[in-house]
Amino acid sequence: MLPVTLITPSWRDVRRAIEIAQRDELRVVGQATINGVQVFAVPSRSHTGTVHLPYVDAASQRVICDCEGYQYRGVCAHAMVATRAIIAEAQTVVDAMRGQGLPAVTPAEQHREAV
Ligand SMILES: [Zn+2]
C-alpha cells in the first residue's frame, strides 16, 4: 500500500461520512485479504462502475481509503462502510461464541474491564 499521511478526522466529518453512507446506501461489494491486509471494495459515488478500496492498516489500526475525500479529511463514507462491515463481522464471532455456550460477560466483569 502507498504511504499515506494520516489526518485525524473531526467528529463533524466522521458524522457526515456516516450520514452519506446511510443516505446513499453504500455497501461493501467485495472483500479480500491481500498480503495479510483486509481490503474492501465500496462503490464510488462520483464515478459509476468504479470502486474505492478502503483497507485495514495494521500499523495505525485504522481503515484507510484511496479516495480524494479521505486524503483531505482523514475519513470518508467508504471507510465508514468498511468499518461497519468489520464491526458486523466481529459481532458474528461474538454471537457464534455465545452459541457455543461460553459464559456471557456479567455486568460486574464489564465494569472491571471498563475501569
Ligand atoms: Zn473513501
Boltz pocket constraint, residues with backbone or C-beta under 6 A from the ligand:
constraints:
  - pocket:
      binder: B
      contacts: [[A, 52], [A, 54], [A, 65], [A, 66], [A, 67], [A, 68], [A, 69], [A, 70], [A, 76], [A, 77], [A, 78], [A, 79]]
      max_distance: 6.0
